[in-house]
Amino acid sequence: MKFSKLSQLFLVSTIGLLVATLLTACQIITIDYVFVASSAGTGSTSAGQIETFAVDSESGALRTGAPKVSSGGVGPVSMALTSDYANLYVANRGNNSVVHFTIASNGVLTAKESVTTSATPVAVAVNTANTFLYVITGTTSATLTEYPLAAGAIGNAASQQSLVLPSFSGDTVVPTALTVLANNSDVYVSVVDQSAYNPGGTTTSNANPGWVFGFSVGASGVLTTTAGSPYRAGVKPSGIQADPVNRFIYVTDYANNQMIGYAIQTNGSLSFLVNGPFKTGNQPSSIVIDPRGLYIYIANALDSSVTGYSIALPTGTPSAIVNSNSSLLYATDTKPVAIAVDPALGRFIYTANTLGNSVSGFRLTPDTGTLVTTQATPYPTGANPTALVIVPHGNHSLQSVTP
């Protein structure tokens, strides 16, 4: 069958249009930005940086986004976002600073004001009302400081709490992590008593090593110790996370390879989940709960893995999720120390791998909680990434799931 020249031109044009359409359909559509705190080079004096990655809406693959920016200091260790995703706060241990950045719709970060902390910052968190920034500091002591926020800007410290064990006031207590309830009513801080737990060194105290301090937040930001605080938390609590409906708190115990669960009482006090603690991988370092409050994911530093758990909603009991390889572990690059989940729809999970100099990505299966690695994971980063956060983009940022 022969075609006229006109027919041939029409056929070629049609094929070309079809190919162009398919190529357009295959273009990467950004649904989230992932911000990663790392170092620009090696060594303890290397400047910190924040790297921006764009998330492909279909595969979850990461690609380089906006240009890197300075973290405002050396050794960034923690990041936090306002609930409207318009502001980012970065804690730098090298110069005792917390730096405020605004976030543009295209993922570009702009540095604003900063505050200097009295001791080394360890972690930061923002309440969902975007009215207070919480910072824990200290390497030989533990302090929780509350800063008021006005349109994202950091004000002068409004409240400060020294975290001292009542019966062991002379012990060296250092903070490890903190979390704020979604209803803004309470703040919880995990600490380690180094006088009681000091691997390779001496101990001078017979106190329980791991603890969680709880504080209720008054209308003007006044912090009041919750009943029974502090609460025992294993040997070396490393991560702490509240569920999105203010019912449960979960803490990872780095030394005992376990997760401890608590029920939150109406007065903000904590009580142990009776069937815990729950086994994790080796050296659990960080914990996250998906936005529906159905699943828990833990980054295990020594195993270079993630473990997943489904939450029994009536009781808060976590049950380990078995993946397709009949394993409880999902492999990451080397030594994940931070983990984050897409906050709008809970579709993707990423870990910051401090010895792999990378981010590992997973796609979350909503009905089972199982994970599948994203395309081309892991994704190279700067040196020794330590923290990451995820910001929804465009119309996607207006969507959410209901816990």
N, C-alpha and C positions, 0 to 999 in steps of 0.2 A: 504494500500500500504506500503510495507516494503522496507527499504533502506539497502544496504550493509554497512558494517562498513566504507569502503572507501568513499562511498557516504555521509554517516553521517558526517565524518570528513570534507569532502569538503563543506558540507552545513554549518557546524559550522564555518569553516574558512571564508566562504563567508559572513555570518551574522556578524562575528566579524570585518571583514574588512569594511563592510558597516557602522556599528556602529562607528568604529574609524574615518571613513571619515566624518560622520555626526558630531561627536564631534569636529573634527578639524575645520569643517566649522562653528561651533558655537563659536569658540574661539574669544575673544575680539581682534579686530584689531584697533590699535590706529591711529586716524587721526589728533588729536590735543592734545596739552597740555594746561591745564588751570592752571595759577599761581594765587594764592590767598594770599593777605597780611593780616595777622592776628597777634594775640599775643600768646606767648607761655603759658601765664597764665593770671590770673585776676589782676586787679589793674593798676594804672597809670604808675608804674615803671617796669611793666613786659616787657621782651625783645620781640621785634618784630620778626616775622618769615615769610618766604615765603614757602607755601605748593604747591606741584605739583600734579596735577591730570591728568590722561590719559582719553581721550574721546573715547568711543566705537563708531565705524564708523556707526553702524546700529541704535542703540537705543539712542545714546547721553548720556548714563549713564557714570558717573564718577567713577574711581577707583584710589586708591593711586598710585602715580607714583614714581618719584625719591625722595630721602630723603629730609626732610625739611632742610632749611638753615636759618641762622640768616639774618634778614633784614639789619643788620649793625647798628641798633639803637633801639629806643623805639618808639612805636606808629606809625607804617607805615600808611600813609594816601593816597598815590597815586603811581601809576606805569605807565610806558610808555615803548614802544618797538620801536626799529628801524624797518624800513620797510622791511628789509631782515630777520627779526626775529632772529637775531644773538646776540642782546644786549637788556638787561632789565635795567631800571633805577627805583629806589625805593626811595621815599621821606619819611624820618622819622621825625616826629614833635618833638619827645622827646629829640633828640640831634642835631637838626638843620642840618641834613645831607641829601645828595643825594648820593646813592651808585650805582655803575655800576657793573652789572653781565654779564658775557657771558653765552650763552645758547648752550649747546651741542645738537647733533641730538637726543639723548635719553632723553632730558628734564632736564639734570643735570645742575644746576646753579653754577658758580664759581665767587666768589667776586673778583673784581678788585679794582680800585681806588675809592675814594669818595671825595666830596667837602663839605665844611661846609658853610652853608648859614648864612647871617647876621641876619636873623629873621626866625620865624617858617615857614617851607615850607607848602604849602597848596595843590599844584598840580603841575604835570610835564607833558610835551608833547615834542615830537620829530618831526621835519619836515620829509617829505617823502624822501628828498634827503640825510637824515642822516648826515647833516652838522651842525645842531644846536639843542641843548637841551634848552627848555624854562622852567623856574621855577617861580612860583608866591609865594610870601612870605608875612607874616605879620599878626599880630593879632590886632594891633592898627594902622597900616598903610598898604599900598599896594604897592608892588614892583614887576615888571617883570624883570627877569634877563635872558640874553641869553649867553649860553656857547657853544663854538665851539666843534665839535666832530671830531676826527681823528681815523678812524678804530674803532669807538665805544668809545674810551677813551675821558674823559671829560677834556677840557682845561680850562684856566683861563677865567673869565667872559669877554665877548667881548662888551656887551652893557647892560645898566641898565636904566629902566624907572620907575620913581615914578608915581603912579596912583593917581592924585590929581584932584578933581573937580574944574574947572576953576573959577567958581563964589563962591565956598565954600571951599577955600583952607585950612581953619582951621578945617574942619570936619574930623572925624575918619572914614576912608574908608578902608575896608578889602576885600581881594580877595576871590573868591569862586571857580572859574573854568576857564579853558582856552582851546582853540582849535586853530589848525594851518590848513590853507587851504592846500588841496592836491597838489596844484601847487606851494606851498612854498612861495607864494607872500605876505601873510598877517597873522597876529596873532591877536586873539581877547581874551579879558579877561573880565569876569563878576565880578562885585564888589557890595558890599552893603555899603551904607552910614549909619553907626551905630549912627551917631549924629541925623539922621532923622528917623531911625527905630530901636527902642530899646525896644522890648516887656518886660514888667515888670519893666522897668526903665524910666528914663527921656529922653526927646529929646531936643536938643539945636539948631536944624536947621530945616528950612522949605524946604530943598532941596528934590528933588525926591529921594527915597531911593535906587532904583536899577539902575545899569548902565552897559554898555558894552564899553570898551575901544578898539580901533582898531589901529593897527600899520602895516604899509607896511615894507617889509623886502628888503633892498637893496642888491646888488650883493655881498658885503662884510659883510653882516649881519647888516648893519646900520638900526636902527628902526626909522621910521618917522610916526608921528601921522596922521591917515587918516582924510580926510575932514569931519568935523562935529562931530568928536569924542570928548567926549564920547556920547553914544546914550542911551536914556532912556530904562530901562528894568524892568518895573514893580516895585515890592516892595522888594523882596528878591530873586534875581537870584541864582540858586543853581547848574545848569548844563548848559553846552553850547556845541553845536556840529555843525560842518559844514558838508554839504553834499559832496559826493565824487567827484562832478564835479564843485565845486566852485561857485555855484549859490545861495545857501541859507544858512542862519544861523538860528538855533533854540535854544531858551533859556527857561529853566523851571523856573517858579516863585513859590518858595516854600511856600510863604505866601498867595498868591492869588489862588493857585491850578489851574495854567494855564500854557500854553506854548505860547511864543511869537516868531513870525517868522519875518525874515528880508530877503530882497533881497540884494545880494552883487552887488554893482555897479562896473563899470570897473576900477575906481580909488580906490577900496577897501572900500568905504564908505557904510553904511547900510541904508536901508529904510524899514519901516514897511510893512509887508504884509497887505493889506488894509482890509481883512476880518478877521483878528485876533483880540485879542488873542484867543487861543483854549483851551477848558476845558481839565483838566487832572484829575487824582485821587487826593487824599488828601496828601499834602506835597510831591510833586514830587522832587526827590533828584538827579537823574542822568538820562542821555539821551544817546541813541546810534542810529545810522542809519545803515541799512544793507549795504553791500558792493556794491549792485546794485543801491543804492540811491532811492529805491522804498518805504521803510517802516521806520517808526520811532517807537522806543520802549522806554518807560519811566518807571523807577522804582519809585513807590510811597511809601514813608517811613511809613506814618501813616496807610494807607490802607493795607500794606503788599501785594502789587499787582504790576502787570505790565499792562500798557495800550499800545495798538498798534494803529498806524495810517498809512494809505496809503498816499503817496504824489502825488498830481496832478502835473505832471512834467511841464506843461506849466506855472503854476502859483506858485508852491511851497506850495499850500494849503494842510494841513493835514486833512484827514477824518478818524474818529474813526473806527476801525475794530471791528465788533461784533463777539464774539466767539460762539461756538456751544451751549452755555448755555444762549444765548441772553443777555450776559453781556458784558460790555466794559472792565471788569477787569479780569486778569489772576492771580490767587492766588499764592503767594510765602510764604516762611517762614517769621518770624517776622522781620520787619524793613529793607527792602532792601535799601542799600545806594549806590550801584554801579551796573552797568549793562554792559555786553559785548556781542558781536556777533562774531561768527566764521568768521574771516576776509577773508578767501579764497572763500568759497562757500556760506556763509550765511545760514547754515542749522540749527545751534544751538545757543541758547541764554541762558546766565547764569546771575544770580544776586548774589551778596554778601549780606547776611542778618546779620546785625551786632548784633541784639539781639537774633536771632535764632542760632547764631554760626554755620552757614551753608551756602551752596550754593544751590540755586534752579535752575533746568534746564528745558528748553523748546525746542521742535523741531519746526522749522519754516516751514510753508507750503508756498513754493515759489510763487505759483500762486495766493494766496489769502492773505498772510500775517498773517493768524491765527496761534495760538500757541497751541501745545499739550505738556503736561508735559512729561518729560523723565522718563525712568524706574527708580524706587526706589528713586526719588527725595523727599525731599532735602538730600544733602550729608553733613555729619558732617565736620566741620573745627575746627581750633583753636578758641580762644576767640575773639569775636568782629571783624570779618573780615570787612575790609573797602574798599578794592579795588581788582580788578581781571583783568587779561589780557589773551588773547588766542593766542597760537602760532601754526600754521599749521605744520604738521609733515610729513616727507618722500615725496613721489611723490605728495601727496595732496598739499604740500606747494608750488608746482610749478603751481598749477591750480588757476584760478581766474575767477570771473564773471566780465562782462563789464557793467559799469553803463549806 
